[in-house]
Amino acid sequence: MSKNKDRMRELVKYAEDVMESDGFAVIDVKLPAEEDLYNPLSTGKNLDLNNDIYDFIDQQANIIPSKIPLKIRFHGDVDEDKRQEIKNLMHKHYTMRSYDVTWDFAANFRKTLFLTIFGILVLIAYFVVTVVADNPLFAEVLSIVGTFSLWEAANAVLLDRPALKRTRNGIEQNISQTIEFVSTRDDASLEGAPEENIRL
């Protein structure tokens, strides 16, 4: 319990350290060189930013409570068109991830429903076999299968679904994030005012 309290205090302190007066938690990201900005396998309509950018943002945002709005502050010299492109690609990336989570929620619901109904039916069959038939081996098999199905259904509800909710909350936090760009010309320190504010 003490370790959990210490961890919570550390998380709260971290969130306070990265928050600005406007209530946003800031994640500073250094833009890579042009040749490293995009995923090397992406092109055309599937163009996307380098996965390292998303991994870094997700890693930093993971310990920021999802109720706190994010501000992604990119540091680097990029023109207006490039800024808009980065904004669009980030919005597309997290929107697609939200679709994936929505699908996962639907799959989780179907899995829970199927396993629950199947488990109940198998246990009903178990009780019927126990009463009307003298086949203890088959009854034992039905008991194991029915119990296992209900256990898996409970696992899907109690473990898988909360994890999906945390993932969804994090993605929604990223979708609503604010993006700022700071030119290296004005970036002698991280305290410089952003050149431009772009909201997704």
C-alpha angles and dihedrals in degrees: 000000000000091000090052091051091049090050092050090050090051091050092049091049091049092050090050091049094054096041121099129208091268091063096252123129107227126219112189114209126185110219112232123229118287093261091053098041096089135052103265091223095051126088142149114005089353094057112140139168121266111284090232089069093054092042091053094047092047092048092052094041093048093080095042113093109253091234090066112086117236129231115196110202113196117199116205145082109276130148127240095267092051091049091053091047092052090049092051094046093050092049091049092048096053093040090056090049089052089055089052092052091048088054090048090052091052091048090049091052093049091047092050093047094047095046092046095050092042092048093050093048092049092050090049088053088049093056091045092051091046092054104038104026135053098221109116094170094056090043090053091051091051090049093052094045094047094046092047091051093052090046091053090048090053090048090053091053101039101037112015098043097051089050089052090050091053090049092048092049090051093050092048088052089054094046091055094044123128119233125211130182124210119191116224087233088068096032104090084132137003088254093075116116115254118254095220140009118214121181121204 
